[in-house]
Amino acid sequence: MKRTIVFLPVVLLALSVFGCKFLPLQPKPPEGSALETAGNSDKQITVRYAQIGTESDWRVATVNSMKDAARAEGWELLNQDASCSQERQFEWLREAIAKGDDYIVLAPIVKTGWDQVMSEARDVGIPVIMLETNIDMPDREDYYATWITLNFIQEGEKAGRWLTDYMEAEGRGNDEINIVELQGTVGSSPAIDRQTGFESIINNYPNYKITQSQTGDFETERGKEIMEAFLNEAASNSVKIDVLFAHSDGMAIGAIQAIKEAGLIPGEDIVIIGIDGSKLAFEAIAAGDMNVTIECSPIFAPIVLDVIKTLEAGEAVPKVIYINPGETAGIYDEYFYHNVISELPSRAY
């Protein structure tokens, strides 16, 4: 049987991978392209990559890292954009099953609704590797080989700890702090866990309060739209916004534009916290428009390759692989931790 590997990735998201480096970004293929031939075809390996979308630089970097990995291995790459549609992921999963592909790498857009198609994959004996978000179904570990994920809760905790430390250093530790939150896609692990981690920190401080919270779907334009609504509501209620916590840098960048258009100074009038560690966030911090970003590396491909090669060798892999860089790693600001100015030239995405 022809050796085929299928990639179906998520939303959102991730922190520096053990021993991995940022890979150079490659040009995006023409819109709607189905097949890219990569490298030496005599290896008879095809990669079906059903991506979430291209809603952010983070996602583009994830896509490009998979392309680079396939190219380096001499695989064929099927690149398909789900455009944030779970139904499209279902279609491509079933196409993989129908064609007898050897591996599926699935990063589901949301956690629920996978019972039937995952059962179909198991019934034909195709190993499934989960990325980022996991499925929510009974006995889920029976349906996949491993789950490679990031510690999204830790990312939220880092954001919360940074904020309380920053306010204390600014002499505002006892002030009433009003926070607005731009959530990621509803039902996704990054959105759920980042909110959980952040709240686990700020809930210890009675003077910190989330006054408004709404999804921006990890999209820059939606971040701008929702921030405009936050500002209008705050103004009508005479409530000051002290902090924006955005579940992604892209949404934070959009919100910064809305804040400027409202005649306020981002980074000063409103403290801006993002998650991703993107180059755009580094540039915004260097310009004084943003205060901090928490690293969430998009480079999953090296670990995915290691898992597949391990399975090909007939060896077992753990049911979960956490990518966890430590409590203070991956915090970029100009205040306490890793200085963005020195890191900016080498930021690859």
Buried (B, 14 or more C-beta within 10 A) or exposed (E): EEEBBBBBBBBBBBBBBEEBEBBEBBEEBEEEEEEBEBBEEEEEBBBBBBBBBBBBBBBBBBBBBBBBBBBBBBBBBBBBBBEBEBEBBBBBBBBBBEEEBBBBBBBBBBBEBBBEBBEBBBEEEBBBBBBBBBBBBEEBEEBBBBBBBBBBBBBBBBBBBBBBBBBEEEEBBEEEBBBBBBBBBEBBBBBBBBBEBBBBBBEEBEEBBBBBBBBBBBBBBBBBBBBBEBBEBBEEEEBEBBBBBBBBBBBBBBBBBBBEEBEBEBBEEBBBBBBBBBBBBBBBBBEEBBBBBBBBBBBBBBBBBBBBEBBEEEEEBEEEBEBBBEEEBBBBBBBBBBBBEEBBEEBBB
